[in-house]
């Protein structure tokens, strides 16, 4: 039997009545279709006894919906304020994120007039829930009231109670659910019973309250339809000689009379043929169609740590054929370095033409792409018995000094004079040091920076180059290298060192110079994507790439690339480079493809790995822990925790169980 009042000590009983918000309760629909609902929160702004209490009420209202996945195909929220009149503070279309809803809550003001609840229910029916999605999407009106002051415990008049009862009945007839959320202590149970009828229950005991929420939740939520059933084997990208394998058992089971979709996820490894990459950006332009348009396809691929899988996104759009090669939204500082050593004499004109093709494709402007172009070489001079290496760097276009494309092309063309360079060498390192100074003096902050090096041979200043590469990468500069000509003259390890950890996509090797023209066109298309701010998906997925360069001069470089949001939520690419002494074997992580040095031990996704002296990755013999949502490791038998299902979506109340001596993750999906 319900009493007329409840103890003041209970601060929050909201979770009792808000049947869907159960991220801390093991409910049948906690992660099933009931996250796809239309929820209207109607707040009684007159029930608080003080401004401090009212402010606390607003905080509780925000907390009520804080765990819902907000979106047009997920949970949609609306907010109504109730006093003598009712007002829609935010409708479904106004709330696209949790911050939108919280901003609407902040616009609520405390009222000293008794709320007319019936007006709030009527407004919800006529102006908000009439815009709700059709069944089977649940539609819920949650009435939020603060604890009542002693002088207000009498509640609404009989006439108002009759109006509330009538409005609630009409609302329910149109397929909507109505529930109250009581925050605080003193209550008029007669008024609440009118709103809820026989379905309204309020318990003093927390456990009973949770059982009540389960019961109500089971009535409103549709039974889950499991995505699949049976056993699925998901083989991930092959890195090195090993492959991460996820075995998923999907099934529906009954618990306390409620249907639940459950996944059991086991992990293992198997051998595979060859190393693959899981990071690329591609932009392709289709042929011109009869309607005068070409289709552009932009492909982005990366390893999503949350989904623990290599994912690919494609965006397609049509543009006028004459504008298909134009690049928009590019913002970058770019320097092109042209090798002008003696060995390139007869082909330098082709090198210049490839640089011009890249320049023409860029969206050059003061606020867009700023370009710099230089040629470099070096020569020997003699003073007595001493030999000196002299650098010769010619700045054809200084970074950010020229924005007229035709003028830039003209200046680059003028560099084709070659008569004085017959015996010059390739001082790539010294030139790159100057480029670093150029970025420091004329580059923009928080803008993508890139260097494109076109060369026909190994450098004549290898030690200088090794340090210069490390220094400029630590300044967050991405390096591209094109090696062209006789393979015997090219130093592949050096070029790979320059471009790591993105050598598989930023290093280009050609035997013939006439291949440069075709490369320049394809590379320009890629730059259309790469010179734009990084796609936020890269930051959301916590993408990280780690690579170790070949050993040069008894030294190795470890370079890490990751994508992180800055303080204003802009996705930024970060590079970090470290130099280690001595030559060691390297191993590949079979989960994400990152490199590790011999003797190193590391943990990834709760698996322990070790790199032996032969460059073989020693795999774990058994799996004893499960991966939580934050990538921490949970032992078998741990208390329920947050985790991710096979699609990377976060779930509550996950378990780590023992199955045949191996840890298996159990996810209620």
C-alpha positions as CSV (number, residue, x, y, z in Angstrom):
1,X,0.0,0.0,0.0
2,X,1.4,3.4,-1.0
3,X,1.7,6.0,1.7
4,X,0.9,9.7,1.0
5,X,4.5,10.8,1.5
6,X,7.9,9.4,1.2
7,X,11.1,10.0,3.2
8,X,13.1,13.1,2.4
9,X,16.3,11.2,2.3
10,X,15.7,9.8,-1.2
11,X,17.4,12.3,-3.5
12,X,16.9,10.7,-6.9
13,X,14.1,8.2,-7.7
14,X,14.1,9.2,-11.4
15,X,15.5,5.9,-12.5
16,X,12.5,4.2,-11.0
17,X,10.0,5.7,-13.5
18,X,12.1,6.5,-16.5
19,X,12.0,3.0,-17.8
20,X,14.4,3.3,-20.6
21,X,17.2,5.1,-18.8
22,X,18.7,2.0,-17.3
23,X,22.4,2.1,-18.1
24,X,23.1,1.0,-14.6
25,X,20.4,-1.6,-14.5
26,X,20.3,-4.9,-16.3
27,X,17.2,-4.5,-18.5
28,X,16.0,-6.5,-21.4
29,X,15.9,-3.4,-23.6
30,X,18.9,-1.6,-22.3
31,X,20.6,-1.7,-25.6
32,X,17.8,-3.0,-27.9
33,X,15.4,-1.0,-30.1
34,X,14.3,1.1,-27.1
35,X,17.3,3.3,-27.5
36,X,15.4,4.3,-30.6
37,X,12.6,6.3,-29.0
38,X,11.0,9.7,-29.0
39,X,11.2,11.1,-25.5
40,X,9.5,14.3,-24.3
41,X,10.6,15.6,-20.9
42,X,8.1,17.9,-19.3
43,X,9.4,19.8,-16.2
44,X,7.2,21.2,-13.5
45,X,9.1,24.5,-12.8
46,X,6.8,25.4,-9.9
47,X,7.4,22.5,-7.6
48,X,10.8,23.5,-6.1
49,X,11.0,25.2,-2.7
50,X,14.1,27.3,-3.4
51,X,16.4,28.4,-6.3
52,X,19.1,26.1,-5.0
53,X,16.7,23.2,-5.1
54,X,15.5,24.2,-8.6
55,X,19.1,24.3,-9.9
56,X,19.6,20.8,-8.5
57,X,16.4,19.8,-10.3
58,X,17.8,21.0,-13.6
59,X,21.0,19.1,-13.0
60,X,19.0,15.9,-12.5
61,X,17.0,16.6,-15.7
62,X,20.2,16.7,-17.6
63,X,21.5,13.5,-15.9
64,X,18.3,11.7,-16.9
65,X,19.1,11.7,-20.6
66,X,22.9,11.8,-20.4
67,X,23.4,8.2,-21.5
68,X,21.0,8.2,-24.5
69,X,22.5,8.0,-28.0
70,X,21.1,11.2,-29.5
71,X,20.4,11.3,-33.2
72,X,17.7,11.3,-35.9
73,X,17.7,7.5,-36.1
74,X,18.4,6.9,-32.4
75,X,16.9,8.7,-29.4
76,X,15.1,12.0,-30.2
77,X,14.5,14.5,-27.3
78,X,12.1,17.4,-26.7
79,X,11.6,19.6,-23.7
80,X,8.5,21.3,-22.2
81,X,8.4,23.7,-19.3
82,X,5.2,23.8,-17.1
83,X,3.8,26.3,-14.7
84,X,0.5,28.2,-15.1
85,X,1.2,27.9,-18.9
86,X,3.2,25.4,-20.8
87,X,6.0,26.1,-23.4
88,X,8.0,24.0,-25.8
89,X,11.6,24.8,-25.1
90,X,13.0,22.4,-27.7
91,X,11.2,20.2,-30.2
92,X,12.6,17.0,-31.8
93,X,14.1,18.8,-34.7
94,X,15.9,21.3,-32.4
95,X,17.9,18.7,-30.5
96,X,20.7,17.0,-32.5
97,X,23.0,16.5,-29.6
98,X,23.1,16.3,-25.8
99,X,24.4,19.9,-25.6
100,X,21.3,21.1,-27.5
101,X,19.1,19.6,-24.9
102,X,21.2,20.9,-22.0
103,X,21.0,24.4,-23.5
104,X,17.2,24.1,-23.6
105,X,17.2,23.0,-19.9
106,X,19.3,26.0,-19.0
107,X,16.4,28.2,-20.3
108,X,14.0,26.9,-17.8
109,X,13.2,29.4,-15.0
110,X,11.7,28.8,-11.6
111,X,8.0,29.7,-11.2
112,X,6.1,30.5,-8.0
113,X,2.7,29.7,-9.6
114,X,1.3,26.2,-9.3
115,X,1.8,24.2,-12.5
116,X,-1.3,23.2,-14.6
117,X,-0.1,19.7,-15.6
118,X,-3.0,19.1,-18.0
119,X,-1.7,22.0,-20.2
120,X,1.7,20.4,-20.4
121,X,0.3,17.0,-21.4
122,X,-2.0,18.7,-24.0
123,X,0.9,20.7,-25.4
124,X,3.0,17.6,-25.7
125,X,0.2,15.8,-27.5
126,X,-0.7,18.6,-29.9
127,X,2.7,20.2,-30.6
128,X,5.5,17.6,-30.0
129,X,4.3,14.0,-30.0
130,X,2.4,14.6,-33.2
131,X,5.8,14.9,-34.8
132,X,7.0,11.6,-33.3
133,X,8.0,8.6,-35.4
134,X,5.5,5.9,-36.1
135,X,5.4,2.5,-34.4
136,X,7.4,0.4,-33.5
137,X,9.4,3.4,-32.2
138,X,8.3,4.0,-28.5
139,X,6.9,7.4,-27.7
140,X,7.2,8.5,-24.1
141,X,6.2,11.6,-22.1
142,X,8.2,11.9,-18.9
143,X,6.7,14.3,-16.3
144,X,9.5,15.6,-14.0
145,X,8.5,17.0,-10.6
146,X,10.7,18.2,-7.7
147,X,9.9,17.3,-4.1
148,X,6.9,19.3,-3.0
149,X,7.0,22.0,-0.3
150,X,4.8,21.2,2.7
151,X,2.4,24.1,1.9
152,X,1.9,22.7,-1.6
153,X,1.3,19.0,-0.7
154,X,-2.5,19.4,-1.3
155,X,-1.6,19.2,-5.0
156,X,-4.0,20.0,-7.9
157,X,-7.7,20.8,-7.6
158,X,-10.3,18.1,-8.4
159,X,-11.0,19.9,-11.6
160,X,-7.4,19.9,-12.6
161,X,-7.0,16.2,-11.7
162,X,-10.0,15.5,-14.0
163,X,-8.3,17.4,-16.8
164,X,-5.0,15.6,-16.3
165,X,-6.8,12.2,-16.3
166,X,-8.6,13.2,-19.6
167,X,-5.5,14.4,-21.3
168,X,-3.5,11.4,-20.3
169,X,-6.2,9.0,-21.6
170,X,-6.2,10.7,-25.0
171,X,-2.4,10.5,-25.1
172,X,-2.4,6.8,-24.3
173,X,-5.1,6.1,-27.0
174,X,-2.7,7.5,-29.6
175,X,0.0,5.0,-28.7
176,X,2.1,7.1,-26.2
177,X,3.3,6.2,-22.8
178,X,3.3,8.5,-19.8
179,X,5.4,8.2,-16.7
180,X,6.4,10.5,-13.8
181,X,9.8,11.1,-12.4
182,X,9.9,12.1,-8.8
183,X,13.0,13.8,-7.5
184,X,13.0,14.3,-3.7
185,X,10.6,13.4,-1.0
186,X,7.2,14.8,-0.3
187,X,4.6,13.6,-2.8
188,X,0.8,13.7,-3.3
189,X,0.3,10.1,-4.3
190,X,-3.4,10.8,-5.3
191,X,-2.2,13.2,-8.0
192,X,0.4,10.7,-9.3
193,X,-2.0,7.8,-9.3
194,X,-4.3,9.9,-11.6
195,X,-1.5,10.3,-14.0
196,X,-0.4,6.7,-13.9
197,X,-3.5,4.8,-13.1
198,X,-2.9,1.2,-11.9
199,X,0.4,1.1,-13.7
200,X,2.1,3.5,-11.4
201,X,4.3,2.0,-8.7
202,X,6.8,3.7,-6.4
203,X,8.9,1.7,-4.0
204,X,11.0,2.8,-1.1
205,X,13.4,-0.1,-1.6
206,X,15.9,0.4,-4.4
207,X,15.9,-3.3,-5.5
208,X,12.2,-3.3,-5.8
209,X,12.4,0.0,-7.7
210,X,14.6,-1.6,-10.2
211,X,12.3,-4.6,-10.6
212,X,9.5,-2.1,-11.2
213,X,11.5,-0.4,-13.9
214,X,12.2,-3.8,-15.5
215,X,8.5,-4.6,-15.6
216,X,7.5,-1.3,-17.1
217,X,10.3,-1.4,-19.6
218,X,9.3,-4.9,-20.7
219,X,5.8,-3.6,-21.5
220,X,6.9,-0.7,-23.6
221,X,9.9,-2.2,-25.4
222,X,9.4,-4.4,-28.5
223,X,11.1,-7.7,-28.3
224,X,14.6,-7.6,-29.7
225,X,15.3,-9.0,-33.2
226,X,18.8,-10.4,-33.1
227,X,20.9,-9.3,-36.0
228,X,22.1,-12.9,-36.6
229,X,22.2,-16.2,-35.0
230,X,24.8,-18.9,-34.9
231,X,28.5,-18.8,-35.2
232,X,30.4,-16.1,-37.2
233,X,34.2,-16.0,-37.8
234,X,35.5,-12.5,-38.4
235,X,39.1,-12.5,-39.8
236,X,40.8,-9.1,-39.6
237,X,43.6,-7.6,-41.8
238,X,46.7,-9.7,-42.2
239,X,49.7,-7.9,-40.6
240,X,53.1,-9.5,-41.0
241,X,52.5,-13.2,-40.8
242,X,49.6,-13.3,-38.4
243,X,45.9,-12.4,-38.4
244,X,43.6,-11.5,-35.5
245,X,40.4,-13.7,-35.6
246,X,37.2,-13.0,-33.7
247,X,34.7,-15.8,-33.3
248,X,31.2,-14.6,-32.5
249,X,28.3,-16.7,-31.2
250,X,25.0,-14.8,-31.5
251,X,21.8,-16.1,-29.9
252,X,18.6,-15.0,-28.2
253,X,17.9,-16.2,-24.7
254,X,15.3,-15.7,-22.1
255,X,16.0,-14.2,-18.7
256,X,13.2,-13.5,-16.2
257,X,10.7,-13.9,-19.0
258,X,12.5,-11.3,-21.2
259,X,14.1,-11.9,-24.6
260,X,17.8,-10.7,-24.9
261,X,20.2,-10.8,-27.8
262,X,23.5,-12.0,-26.6
263,X,27.0,-12.2,-28.2
264,X,29.9,-14.3,-27.0
265,X,33.2,-13.0,-28.5
266,X,36.3,-15.1,-28.4
267,X,39.7,-14.1,-29.8
268,X,42.5,-16.0,-31.4
269,X,45.3,-15.7,-34.0
270,X,46.2,-17.6,-37.1
271,X,48.9,-17.4,-39.7
272,X,48.4,-15.6,-43.0
273,X,50.3,-15.0,-46.2
274,X,51.5,-11.4,-46.3
275,X,51.4,-8.0,-44.7
276,X,48.7,-5.6,-45.8
277,X,48.0,-2.0,-45.1
278,X,44.9,-0.5,-43.5
279,X,45.3,3.2,-44.1
280,X,44.7,4.9,-47.4
281,X,43.0,7.8,-49.0
282,X,42.0,7.6,-52.6
283,X,40.1,9.9,-55.0
284,X,39.0,8.8,-58.4
285,X,37.3,10.7,-61.1
286,X,34.9,8.8,-63.4
287,X,34.5,9.5,-67.1
288,X,32.3,12.4,-68.3
289,X,28.7,11.3,-68.8
290,X,26.0,12.4,-71.2
291,X,24.6,14.8,-68.5
292,X,27.9,16.7,-68.5
293,X,28.9,15.4,-65.0
294,X,31.6,13.1,-63.7
295,X,31.3,11.0,-60.6
296,X,34.0,11.5,-57.9
297,X,34.6,8.7,-55.4
298,X,36.6,9.4,-52.3
299,X,37.7,6.4,-50.2
300,X,39.0,6.5,-46.7
301,X,40.3,3.4,-45.0
302,X,41.8,3.0,-41.5
303,X,42.0,0.7,-38.5
304,X,39.1,1.6,-36.1
305,X,40.3,0.6,-32.6
306,X,36.7,0.8,-31.3
307,X,35.4,-1.6,-33.9
308,X,38.7,-3.5,-33.8
309,X,38.5,-3.8,-37.5
310,X,39.8,-2.3,-40.8
311,X,37.0,-0.1,-42.0
312,X,36.4,1.6,-45.3
313,X,34.2,4.7,-46.0
314,X,33.2,5.9,-49.5
315,X,31.7,9.2,-50.5
316,X,30.4,9.7,-53.9
317,X,29.2,13.0,-55.6
318,X,28.8,14.4,-59.1
319,X,30.4,17.5,-60.4
320,X,30.6,19.3,-63.8
321,X,33.1,17.5,-66.0
322,X,35.1,20.8,-66.5
323,X,35.5,21.2,-62.7
324,X,36.1,17.6,-61.7
325,X,39.8,18.1,-61.2
326,X,39.3,21.2,-59.0
327,X,40.1,20.8,-55.3
328,X,38.1,22.6,-52.6
329,X,38.5,23.1,-48.9
330,X,42.3,22.6,-49.0
331,X,44.2,24.3,-46.2
332,X,47.9,23.4,-46.1
333,X,51.5,24.7,-46.3
334,X,53.3,22.7,-49.0
335,X,56.9,22.7,-50.2
336,X,58.0,20.8,-53.3
337,X,61.8,19.9,-53.4
338,X,63.3,19.2,-56.9
339,X,66.5,17.3,-57.1
340,X,68.7,19.2,-59.5
341,X,71.9,17.1,-59.3
342,X,74.1,16.3,-62.3
343,X,72.6,12.8,-62.8
344,X,69.2,14.2,-63.5
345,X,70.3,16.6,-66.3
346,X,68.5,15.2,-69.3
347,X,65.3,14.5,-67.3
348,X,65.0,17.6,-65.2
349,X,62.5,19.2,-67.5
350,X,60.2,16.2,-66.9
351,X,60.6,16.6,-63.1
352,X,59.6,20.3,-63.4
353,X,56.6,19.4,-65.5
354,X,55.4,16.9,-62.8
355,X,55.7,19.6,-60.2
356,X,53.7,22.0,-62.3
357,X,50.9,19.4,-62.7
358,X,50.7,19.2,-58.9
359,X,50.7,23.0,-58.5
360,X,47.9,23.4,-61.0
361,X,45.7,21.0,-59.0
362,X,46.0,22.9,-55.7
363,X,43.6,25.4,-54.4
364,X,46.3,28.0,-53.9
365,X,45.4,31.1,-51.9
366,X,46.3,33.0,-48.8
367,X,43.7,31.2,-46.7
368,X,44.0,27.9,-48.6
369,X,47.2,26.2,-49.9
370,X,50.4,28.2,-49.6
371,X,53.1,26.8,-51.9
372,X,56.9,26.9,-51.8
373,X,59.2,25.3,-54.5
374,X,62.9,24.9,-54.4
375,X,65.6,23.0,-56.2
376,X,68.6,21.5,-54.4
377,X,72.0,19.9,-55.1
378,X,75.6,20.2,-53.7
379,X,79.2,20.2,-54.8
380,X,82.7,19.6,-53.5
381,X,85.2,22.4,-53.0
382,X,88.9,22.0,-52.1
383,X,91.0,24.1,-49.7
384,X,94.5,22.7,-49.6
385,X,94.2,19.1,-48.5
386,X,90.7,19.5,-47.2
387,X,87.5,18.7,-49.1
388,X,84.3,20.7,-48.3
389,X,80.7,19.9,-49.2
390,X,78.9,22.9,-50.5
391,X,75.1,23.1,-50.6
392,X,73.3,24.9,-53.3
393,X,69.6,25.6,-52.7
394,X,67.6,27.7,-55.1
395,X,64.3,29.1,-53.8
396,X,62.1,29.2,-56.9
397,X,59.0,30.2,-55.0
398,X,59.1,31.2,-51.3
399,X,56.4,29.8,-49.1
400,X,53.3,31.9,-49.1
401,X,54.9,34.8,-51.2
402,X,53.0,34.1,-54.4
403,X,49.3,33.2,-55.0
404,X,49.1,33.7,-58.7
405,X,49.3,30.2,-60.2
406,X,50.5,31.4,-63.6
407,X,53.3,33.4,-61.9
408,X,54.3,30.4,-59.8
409,X,54.4,28.2,-62.9
410,X,56.5,30.7,-64.7
411,X,59.1,30.9,-61.9
412,X,59.3,27.1,-61.7
413,X,59.8,26.9,-65.5
414,X,62.8,29.2,-65.3
415,X,64.7,26.6,-63.3
416,X,65.1,24.4,-66.3
417,X,68.5,25.9,-67.0
418,X,71.0,23.1,-66.4
419,X,74.4,24.1,-67.8
420,X,76.1,24.8,-64.5
421,X,74.9,21.7,-62.6
422,X,76.7,18.9,-64.5
423,X,78.8,17.8,-61.6
424,X,76.5,18.5,-58.7
425,X,75.5,15.9,-56.0
426,X,72.3,15.3,-54.1
427,X,72.4,17.1,-50.7
428,X,68.9,16.2,-49.7
429,X,69.5,16.5,-45.9
430,X,70.8,20.0,-46.1
431,X,67.9,21.1,-48.2
432,X,65.4,19.5,-45.8
433,X,67.0,21.4,-42.9
434,X,66.3,24.6,-44.8
435,X,62.7,23.6,-45.4
436,X,62.3,23.1,-41.7
437,X,63.5,26.7,-41.1
438,X,61.1,27.8,-43.8
439,X,58.1,26.3,-42.1
440,X,59.2,27.7,-38.7
441,X,59.5,31.2,-40.1
442,X,56.6,31.3,-42.6
443,X,54.4,28.4,-41.9
444,X,51.0,28.7,-40.2
445,X,50.1,27.2,-36.9
446,X,47.7,24.2,-36.8
447,X,47.8,23.8,-40.5
448,X,48.7,20.6,-42.3
449,X,52.3,20.8,-43.6
450,X,53.8,18.6,-46.3
451,X,57.0,18.2,-48.3
452,X,57.1,16.5,-51.7
453,X,60.7,15.3,-52.6
454,X,61.4,14.3,-56.2
455,X,64.9,12.7,-56.6
456,X,66.8,10.2,-58.8
457,X,69.3,8.9,-56.3
458,X,70.5,8.4,-52.8
459,X,71.7,11.5,-50.8
460,X,75.3,12.6,-50.5
461,X,74.7,13.7,-46.9
462,X,73.0,10.6,-45.4
463,X,73.8,11.5,-41.8
464,X,72.5,15.0,-42.1
465,X,69.4,13.7,-43.8
466,X,68.7,11.1,-41.1
467,X,68.6,13.8,-38.4
468,X,66.8,16.3,-40.6
469,X,64.0,13.8,-41.3
470,X,63.5,13.2,-37.5
471,X,63.5,16.9,-36.7
472,X,61.0,17.9,-39.4
473,X,58.6,15.0,-38.5
474,X,58.6,16.2,-34.9
475,X,57.4,19.5,-36.3
476,X,54.3,17.6,-37.5
477,X,55.3,17.7,-41.2
478,X,54.3,14.8,-43.5
479,X,56.9,13.7,-46.1
480,X,56.3,12.3,-49.5
481,X,59.1,11.0,-51.7
482,X,59.4,10.0,-55.3
483,X,62.4,8.0,-56.4
484,X,62.8,7.7,-60.2
485,X,65.5,6.3,-62.4
486,X,68.0,3.4,-62.3
487,X,67.1,1.1,-59.3
488,X,70.9,0.7,-58.6
489,X,71.1,4.5,-58.0
490,X,68.1,4.7,-55.7
491,X,68.5,4.1,-52.0
492,X,65.2,2.4,-51.1
493,X,65.9,2.2,-47.4
494,X,66.7,5.9,-47.3
495,X,63.5,6.8,-49.1
496,X,61.5,4.5,-46.8
497,X,63.1,6.1,-43.8
498,X,62.0,9.5,-45.1
499,X,58.4,8.5,-45.5
500,X,57.8,6.1,-42.6
501,X,55.4,5.3,-41.0
502,X,53.4,5.9,-44.2
503,X,55.9,4.5,-46.7
504,X,53.3,2.1,-48.2
505,X,51.3,5.1,-49.4
506,X,53.7,8.1,-49.4
507,X,56.7,6.5,-51.2
508,X,56.6,6.2,-55.0
509,X,59.3,4.3,-57.1
510,X,59.5,4.5,-60.9
511,X,62.1,3.1,-63.3
512,X,61.3,5.7,-66.1
513,X,61.0,9.4,-65.9
514,X,58.1,9.5,-68.4
515,X,56.0,7.7,-65.6
516,X,56.1,11.0,-63.6
517,X,53.4,12.7,-65.6
518,X,50.8,10.0,-64.9
519,X,51.9,9.8,-61.3
520,X,51.5,13.6,-60.9
521,X,47.9,13.4,-62.0
522,X,47.0,10.6,-59.6
523,X,48.9,12.1,-56.8
524,X,47.2,15.5,-57.3
525,X,43.8,13.7,-56.9
526,X,44.9,12.2,-53.6
527,X,46.1,15.6,-52.4
528,X,42.6,16.8,-52.9
529,X,41.7,14.8,-49.8
530,X,44.9,14.9,-47.8
531,X,45.3,18.7,-47.9
532,X,41.9,19.1,-46.3
533,X,41.6,19.0,-42.5
534,X,41.6,15.3,-41.4
535,X,38.3,13.5,-41.5
536,X,36.8,13.5,-37.9
537,X,36.3,9.8,-38.3
538,X,40.0,9.4,-37.9
539,X,39.9,11.1,-34.5
540,X,36.7,9.3,-33.4
541,X,38.3,5.9,-34.2
542,X,41.6,6.8,-32.3
543,X,43.7,5.9,-35.3
544,X,47.4,5.3,-34.6
545,X,50.2,4.2,-36.9
546,X,53.6,3.2,-35.7
547,X,56.6,2.3,-38.0
548,X,60.3,1.7,-37.5
549,X,62.6,2.7,-40.4
550,X,65.4,0.5,-41.9
551,X,68.7,0.8,-40.1
552,X,71.0,3.5,-41.6
553,X,74.4,4.4,-40.2
554,X,73.7,2.2,-37.2
555,X,70.6,4.1,-36.3
556,X,66.8,3.6,-36.6
557,X,63.8,5.9,-36.4
558,X,60.5,5.1,-34.7
559,X,57.7,7.3,-36.0
560,X,54.2,7.4,-34.7
561,X,51.2,9.1,-36.3
562,X,47.9,9.6,-34.5
563,X,44.8,11.7,-34.9
564,X,43.4,13.7,-31.9
565,X,40.9,16.4,-31.4
566,X,42.3,19.8,-30.2
567,X,40.6,22.1,-27.7
568,X,38.1,23.4,-30.3
569,X,37.2,19.8,-31.5
570,X,39.2,20.0,-34.7
571,X,40.7,16.7,-35.8
572,X,44.5,17.2,-36.0
573,X,47.2,14.8,-37.3
574,X,50.2,14.5,-35.0
575,X,53.7,13.0,-35.7
576,X,56.3,11.9,-33.1
577,X,59.8,10.7,-34.1
578,X,62.5,9.1,-32.0
579,X,66.0,7.9,-32.9
580,X,67.6,4.8,-31.4
581,X,71.2,3.7,-31.7
582,X,72.1,0.2,-33.1
583,X,70.4,-2.0,-35.6
584,X,67.7,-4.5,-34.4
585,X,65.2,-6.8,-35.9
586,X,61.6,-5.6,-36.0
587,X,58.3,-7.3,-35.5
588,X,54.7,-6.5,-36.5
589,X,51.7,-6.4,-34.2
590,X,49.1,-8.7,-35.7
591,X,46.2,-6.6,-34.4
592,X,47.1,-3.1,-35.7
593,X,50.2,-3.6,-37.9
594,X,52.5,-1.4,-35.7
595,X,56.2,-2.1,-35.6
596,X,58.2,-3.2,-32.5
597,X,61.9,-3.7,-31.9
598,X,63.5,-7.1,-30.9
599,X,63.4,-7.7,-27.2
600,X,60.3,-5.5,-26.8
601,X,57.2,-6.8,-25.0
602,X,53.8,-5.0,-25.4
603,X,50.1,-5.5,-24.8
604,X,47.3,-4.8,-27.3
605,X,43.7,-5.6,-26.8
606,X,44.7,-7.5,-23.6
607,X,47.0,-9.8,-25.6
608,X,50.6,-10.0,-24.6
609,X,53.2,-10.1,-27.4
610,X,57.0,-10.3,-27.6
611,X,59.5,-9.6,-30.4
612,X,62.3,-12.2,-30.7
613,X,65.8,-11.6,-32.1
614,X,64.8,-13.0,-35.5
615,X,62.0,-10.5,-36.0
616,X,59.2,-13.0,-35.2
617,X,56.2,-11.9,-33.1
618,X,55.6,-14.4,-30.3
619,X,51.9,-14.7,-30.0
620,X,50.0,-15.4,-26.7
621,X,49.3,-19.1,-26.1
622,X,46.0,-18.3,-24.4
623,X,43.6,-15.4,-23.7
624,X,42.9,-14.7,-20.0
625,X,41.3,-11.3,-20.1
626,X,38.5,-9.4,-21.9
627,X,38.6,-5.9,-23.4
628,X,36.5,-3.2,-21.8
629,X,35.1,-0.2,-23.6
630,X,38.0,2.0,-22.5
631,X,40.5,-0.8,-23.7
632,X,41.4,-1.7,-20.1
633,X,41.6,-5.4,-19.4
634,X,39.1,-7.3,-17.2
635,X,40.0,-10.7,-15.8
636,X,37.6,-13.7,-15.9
637,X,34.9,-13.3,-13.3
638,X,35.2,-9.6,-13.0
639,X,32.2,-7.5,-11.9
640,X,30.0,-6.4,-14.9
641,X,31.6,-3.7,-16.9
642,X,31.2,-1.6,-20.0
643,X,32.5,-3.1,-23.3
644,X,32.0,-3.0,-27.0
645,X,30.1,-5.4,-29.2
646,X,31.4,-6.8,-32.5
647,X,30.3,-3.5,-34.2
648,X,32.2,-1.3,-31.8
649,X,29.1,-0.1,-30.0
650,X,29.3,0.4,-26.2
651,X,27.2,-1.9,-24.0
652,X,26.6,-2.2,-20.3
653,X,26.8,-5.2,-17.9
654,X,29.3,-7.1,-20.0
655,X,30.9,-10.3,-18.5
656,X,34.2,-12.0,-18.9
657,X,33.7,-15.8,-18.6
658,X,35.9,-18.9,-18.8
659,X,35.2,-21.2,-21.7
660,X,37.5,-24.1,-22.2
661,X,40.3,-22.2,-20.4
662,X,40.0,-19.1,-22.5
663,X,38.4,-15.7,-21.7
664,X,35.2,-15.0,-23.6
665,X,33.4,-11.7,-23.6
666,X,29.7,-11.9,-23.1
667,X,27.7,-8.9,-24.4
668,X,24.0,-8.4,-24.1
669,X,23.3,-6.8,-27.4
